Amino acid sequence: MKKKSALVLLFTANAVSGFAQGITMMAIPWHFAQHQRGPAFNLLYGCTTFLTVFWGLYAGTLVDRFPRRRVFLATSLTQGVVVLGVAAYGWLAGLSVPAIALVFVVTFFGYQIHYPNLYAFAQEISEPHAYPRITSQIEIVGQSTSLLSGGAAAVLLEGVHWQTSLSVMGRVLPVNLHVPRWELHHLFAFDGLTYVVAFGLIAFIRYVPHRRVRTETGSLLKRLRSGFNYLRAHPLILFFGLLSFNVFVAASIQLQALLPMYVTNHLRQGGHAVGLAELTGSFGAMSAGILTRRLLAHRPVPGALIALMVLSGANFFLAGLTRLPWVFYVFSMLNGFFNSGTRILRVTYLFDHVPNELAGRVNSILGMLNVLIRMTFIFLFSQAFFGRGSNITHAYLIMGGFVLLSGGVLTMSYRKLVTE
């Protein structure tokens, strides 16, 4: 019962803060794109990603060193103070580019410790037979939250001004819907308050670990070395963890770096298109959380994952070769499904093969390598060439080829992955 209530509180806290985070992380790149600063944002994104190489490694040692509940409390408090501080500054003096960048950096850094901690905590208090169900639940909660935040972003980024009339019993009744556009500092204030709520919910969590986890003390370097030594002794885990991550690489770059320019320069649509793309993507991801475990229950995890990777790569070619908004929304929905589905399968496989006391460090090392790959693509797409006209479509074709190549390479070790 304690485990169930702990997961309910954790998922609720994650949903509350994730809702506002989703709006914020869509609003910031959209703000840059609207001011014709898309390449500048990609440079900020690239520099932030580079810094997470070092922060992510340290974050992994914190996840394995301290009680996971305490880590959640510390990160919620820190992020809440910073974001609320920037919101207050925006109310008093107006937001500057460095202030907006600070919120982006702090939120991005928060992701690097939040998700390794979330998965390590879920593994710690769950029985092995429940791993597929728990990973699916994490995905459903997270993506349903993104679904709501995408809908909210579609409304709040530009506001809604809608007028019509209804005929009721021969009388014509006017219907007016007016939702004002929110300024960035309003969104930041809302975001900051959700961290406060999340802190309060997490403070009530009580749980008993499924098995006692051995906490390694020692120095930072010694603890990091343990993670590297584990992956050196298990190269197949390193190989799988890295290549299976590349669907997320493509999806995250598409959302943060490519989407605003694709919508603005290629589709020539407004802020509602950004929100709708996020909305359909979250719907696809939530569907994966519900369907993946059931549809692929009788197939080996590596085989199911490779199939989704191939489909994901083909989907990027669909976006790169078309210019129809409705096709892009289909792409977004499928992209969400494939990204979420591969993540569920990937995490389930790692849960089954990586000891919980090393989960934070192993995930942080894999995350570091993932960051280096993302950073390479982000700096590539920061070139002025991709910001002109419809040249952003070339980026979608590049990402599609990258995902297909990753799936093809992973196929060569399929037998070993199944028998491991």
WOCOR-V606800 format. One record per backbone hydrogen bond with DSSP energy under -1.0 kcal/mol. CO is the residue of the C=O (numbers start at 1). NH is the residue of the N-H. Records with the same first field share a line. If there is no record, write none. Layout:
CO->NH ; NH
This chain:
1->5
2->6
3->7
4->8
5->9
6->10
7->11
8->12
9->13
10->14
11->15
12->16
13->17
14->18
15->19
16->20
17->21
18->22
19->23
20->24
21->25
23->27
24->28
26->30
27->31
28->32
29->33
30->34
31->35
32->37
33->36
37->41
38->42
39->43
40->44
41->45
42->46
43->47
44->48
45->49
46->50
47->51
48->52
50->53
51->55
52->56
54->58
55->59
56->60
57->61
58->62
59->63
60->64
61->65
62->66
67->71
68->72
69->73
70->74
71->75
72->76
73->77
74->78
75->79
76->80
77->81
78->82
79->83
80->84
81->85
82->86
83->87
84->88
85->89
86->90
87->91
88->92
89->93
90->94
96->100
97->101
98->102
99->103
100->104
101->105
102->106
103->107
104->108
105->109
106->110
107->111
108->112
110->114
111->115
113->117
114->118
115->119
116->120
117->121
118->122
119->123
120->124
121->125
124->210
127->130
128->131
130->134
131->135
132->136
133->137
134->138
135->139
136->140
137->141
138->142
139->143
140->144
141->145
142->146
143->147
144->148
145->149
146->150
147->151
148->152
149->153
150->154
151->155
152->156
153->157
155->159
156->182
160->179
162->177
164->175
166->173
168->171
171->168
173->166
175->164
177->162
179->160
183->187
184->188
185->189
186->190
187->191
188->192
189->193
190->194
191->195
192->196
193->197
194->198
195->199
196->200
197->201
198->202
199->203
201->204
202->205
219->223
220->224
221->225
222->226
223->227
224->228
225->229
226->230
227->231
228->232
229->233
230->234
234->238
235->239
236->240
237->241
238->242
239->243
240->244
243->246
245->249
246->250
247->251
248->252
249->253
250->254
251->255
252->256
253->257 ; 258
254->259
258->262
259->263
260->264
261->265
262->267
263->269
270->273
271->275
272->276
273->277
274->278
275->279
276->280
277->281
278->282
279->283
280->284
281->285
282->286
283->287
284->288
285->289
286->290
287->291
288->292
291->295
292->296
296->299
300->304
301->305
302->306
303->307
304->308
305->309
306->310
307->311
308->312
309->313
310->314
311->315
312->316
313->317
314->318
315->319
316->320
317->321
324->328
325->329
326->330
327->331
328->332
329->333
330->334
331->335
332->336
333->337
334->338
335->339
336->340
337->341
338->342
339->343
340->344
341->345
342->346
343->347
344->348
345->349
346->350
347->351
348->352
350->354
355->358
358->362
359->363
360->364
361->365
362->366
363->367
364->368
365->369
366->370
367->371
368->372
369->373
370->374
371->375
372->376
373->377
374->378
375->379
376->380
377->381
380->383
383->386
384->387
385->388
388->391
390->393
391->394
393->397
394->398
395->399
396->400
397->401
398->402
399->403
400->404
401->405
402->406
403->407
404->408
405->409
406->410
407->411
410->413
411->414
413->417
414->418
415->419
416->420
